[in-house]
């Protein structure tokens, strides 16, 4: 969709591109139209909210909804000093993506900085036990324990844990369904639904938590993001570290990397074996999972 289809007061009906010396007025209706396009492209609700409220709207408000090349550069200079390199990269990319959508010529000059060198944090069973000890007197300990055990035994992303419903967890078979269903507030990074598994000690914790959840009226979601984030604010590790533990523990036990990628929901693009050859049934995956993880990861 080009500029002529955008409801902007300063845009000529047939205009398709804009140079550095021109300005573009953007109406809120036009911006909402762009958000609608993100919706139909299958973007997750939480990420769409972040793009809307945390990235693009602050940019528009700083520029008083009148985009110019010079003011855009000034805005990027300001946020570069305020935010982490990782988050700043996301901001630049989303702003550039919107400007390219408008057909703005100079958008191509807005290149995010290089990805920072990242050294993964090593997570051990001692870190897991220390975190459980940290929460032992918390009124939500039953909930927190089930979240931790599910996270370290399934390899789910933090956002995927937050979006879970009771119906997504099959206690009898030890299967968790990780659904990509944006209309229901659920999304995965690859936009593909998948399954993973959990151990028997996780199953016991979930049984206890489900009973607790059904009787505590203050809990509306299994693992509400705002609620869990607040609880973990001063914890030894964060929810995102549970996935790291699963990945590292799987490798420590010699589990096949190809199966780990499938269970964790990694993108399979570029992996010829997984894209074209390595097809595994649910039963195959469960058998391999049990062989690798079993219940050897039981916390103290």
HUCORDA-V705727 format. One record per residue. N is the residue number from 1. RES is the residue in one letter. SS is DSSP state (H for helix, E for strand, C for the rest). PHI is phi in degrees with one decimal (none if undefined). Layout:
N_RES_SS_PHI, N_RES_SS_PHI
This chain:
1_X_C_none, 2_X_C_-95.3, 3_X_H_-64.2, 4_X_H_-63.0, 5_X_H_-96.3, 6_X_C_-98.7, 7_X_C_-82.5, 8_X_C_-121.9, 9_X_C_-61.2, 10_X_C_-90.2, 11_X_C_-92.9, 12_X_C_-70.7, 13_X_C_-54.9, 14_X_C_-106.7, 15_X_C_-69.6, 16_X_C_-125.1, 17_X_C_-154.9, 18_X_E_-138.9, 19_X_C_-92.4, 20_X_C_-68.2, 21_X_C_-92.6, 22_X_C_-99.7, 23_X_C_-119.8, 24_X_E_-132.4, 25_X_E_-84.4, 26_X_C_-114.2, 27_X_C_-86.4, 28_X_H_-66.6, 29_X_H_-63.9, 30_X_H_-65.9, 31_X_H_-65.7, 32_X_H_-62.2, 33_X_H_-64.6, 34_X_H_-64.6, 35_X_H_-63.7, 36_X_H_-62.0, 37_X_H_-67.7, 38_X_H_-59.6, 39_X_H_-60.2, 40_X_H_-71.7, 41_X_C_-81.8, 42_X_C_86.5, 43_X_C_-68.3, 44_X_C_-67.0, 45_X_H_-60.0, 46_X_H_-65.9, 47_X_H_-71.2, 48_X_H_-62.3, 49_X_H_-61.3, 50_X_H_-64.8, 51_X_H_-61.4, 52_X_H_-67.9, 53_X_H_-82.2, 54_X_H_-103.1, 55_X_H_-117.3, 56_X_H_-78.5, 57_X_H_-62.1, 58_X_H_-59.1, 59_X_H_-64.4, 60_X_H_-63.7, 61_X_H_-66.5, 62_X_H_-62.2, 63_X_C_-88.5, 64_X_C_54.5, 65_X_C_60.2, 66_X_E_-128.4, 67_X_E_-83.1, 68_X_C_-133.0, 69_X_H_-63.5, 70_X_H_-62.3, 71_X_H_-66.7, 72_X_H_-62.9, 73_X_H_-61.4, 74_X_H_-62.8, 75_X_H_-64.0, 76_X_H_-65.1, 77_X_H_-62.2, 78_X_H_-68.0, 79_X_H_-72.2, 80_X_H_-62.2, 81_X_H_-82.6, 82_X_H_-97.9, 83_X_C_-117.8, 84_X_C_-64.6, 85_X_H_-60.1, 86_X_H_-62.1, 87_X_H_-73.0, 88_X_H_-61.0, 89_X_H_-58.2, 90_X_H_-63.9, 91_X_H_-63.5, 92_X_H_-60.0, 93_X_H_-62.2, 94_X_H_-70.4, 95_X_H_-66.0, 96_X_H_-62.0, 97_X_H_-60.9, 98_X_H_-67.0, 99_X_H_-65.1, 100_X_H_-65.1, 101_X_H_-60.9, 102_X_H_-76.4, 103_X_C_86.3, 104_X_E_-79.0, 105_X_H_-60.1, 106_X_H_-80.7, 107_X_H_-59.7, 108_X_H_-64.0, 109_X_H_-79.3, 110_X_C_-90.0, 111_X_C_-104.1, 112_X_C_-60.9, 113_X_C_-64.8, 114_X_C_-61.4, 115_X_C_-60.7, 116_X_C_-67.6, 117_X_C_-66.6, 118_X_C_-120.2, 119_X_C_-108.7, 120_X_C_-62.2, 121_X_C_-78.8, 122_X_C_-81.6, 123_X_C_-117.3, 124_X_C_-118.3, 125_X_H_-63.1, 126_X_H_-64.3, 127_X_H_-65.8, 128_X_H_-65.1, 129_X_H_-64.6, 130_X_H_-63.7, 131_X_H_-70.1, 132_X_H_-62.3, 133_X_H_-64.5, 134_X_H_-59.5, 135_X_C_-101.2, 136_X_C_-59.0, 137_X_C_-101.6, 138_X_C_-76.2, 139_X_C_-65.0, 140_X_C_-104.0, 141_X_H_-57.9, 142_X_H_-60.2, 143_X_H_-66.3, 144_X_H_-63.6, 145_X_H_-62.6, 146_X_H_-65.5, 147_X_H_-63.0, 148_X_H_-62.6, 149_X_H_-65.7, 150_X_H_-66.6, 151_X_H_-64.7, 152_X_H_-78.3, 153_X_H_-102.4, 154_X_H_-109.3, 155_X_C_77.4, 156_X_C_-73.2, 157_X_C_-70.6, 158_X_H_-56.6, 159_X_H_-62.8, 160_X_H_-71.7, 161_X_H_-64.6, 162_X_H_-62.1, 163_X_C_-89.8, 164_X_C_-66.7, 165_X_C_-113.2, 166_X_H_-55.9, 167_X_H_-66.2, 168_X_H_-80.0, 169_X_E_-113.0, 170_X_E_-98.7, 171_X_C_-66.0, 172_X_C_-64.6, 173_X_C_-98.1, 174_X_C_70.5, 175_X_E_-114.9, 176_X_E_-116.8, 177_X_E_-95.1, 178_X_E_-104.0, 179_X_C_-94.4, 180_X_C_-101.9, 181_X_E_-148.2, 182_X_H_-53.4, 183_X_H_-64.9, 184_X_H_-107.5, 185_X_C_74.5, 186_X_E_-122.0, 187_X_C_-149.3, 188_X_C_-121.0, 189_X_C_-62.3, 190_X_C_-89.5, 191_X_C_64.0, 192_X_C_-129.0, 193_X_C_-71.4, 194_X_E_-154.8, 195_X_E_-123.2, 196_X_E_-141.9, 197_X_E_-132.9, 198_X_C_-144.1, 199_X_C_-85.1, 200_X_H_-65.4, 201_X_H_-69.8, 202_X_H_-67.4, 203_X_H_-59.2, 204_X_H_-62.0, 205_X_H_-65.6, 206_X_H_-69.6, 207_X_H_-56.0, 208_X_H_-64.0, 209_X_H_-69.1, 210_X_H_-60.2, 211_X_H_-63.0, 212_X_H_-62.3, 213_X_H_-60.5, 214_X_H_-69.9, 215_X_H_-110.2, 216_X_C_-109.5, 217_X_C_-67.8, 218_X_C_-72.1, 219_X_C_-95.6, 220_X_C_-97.8, 221_X_C_-127.4, 222_X_C_-56.4, 223_X_C_-139.6, 224_X_C_-56.9, 225_X_H_-60.5, 226_X_H_-63.2, 227_X_H_-66.2, 228_X_H_-67.8, 229_X_H_-59.6, 230_X_H_-65.6, 231_X_H_-65.4, 232_X_C_-88.7, 233_X_C_-54.6, 234_X_C_-112.9, 235_X_C_-75.3, 236_X_C_-58.2, 237_X_C_-131.7, 238_X_C_-107.0, 239_X_H_-59.1, 240_X_H_-63.3, 241_X_H_-74.9, 242_X_H_-63.9, 243_X_H_-65.1, 244_X_H_-61.9, 245_X_H_-60.1, 246_X_H_-56.9, 247_X_H_-61.8, 248_X_H_-70.1, 249_X_H_-68.9, 250_X_H_-59.0, 251_X_H_-69.9, 252_X_H_-61.5, 253_X_C_-93.4, 254_X_C_77.1, 255_X_C_-69.1, 256_X_C_-66.1, 257_X_H_-62.1, 258_X_H_-60.1, 259_X_H_-70.3, 260_X_H_-60.2, 261_X_H_-60.7, 262_X_H_-65.2, 263_X_H_-66.6, 264_X_H_-84.7, 265_X_C_75.9, 266_X_C_-69.3, 267_X_C_-66.6, 268_X_C_-95.7, 269_X_C_-62.9, 270_X_C_90.6, 271_X_C_-98.5, 272_X_H_-59.5, 273_X_H_-62.0, 274_X_H_-72.6, 275_X_H_-77.3, 276_X_H_-123.7, 277_X_C_-127.1, 278_X_C_-86.0, 279_X_C_-96.1, 280_X_C_-125.6, 281_X_C_-78.8, 282_X_H_-59.0, 283_X_H_-66.3, 284_X_H_-61.7, 285_X_H_-62.1, 286_X_H_-64.6, 287_X_H_-63.1, 288_X_H_-67.6, 289_X_H_-58.8, 290_X_H_-61.8, 291_X_H_-66.8, 292_X_H_-82.8, 293_X_C_-90.3, 294_X_C_47.6, 295_X_C_-121.8, 296_X_C_-74.1, 297_X_C_-97.2, 298_X_C_-58.3, 299_X_C_-79.5, 300_X_C_-82.0
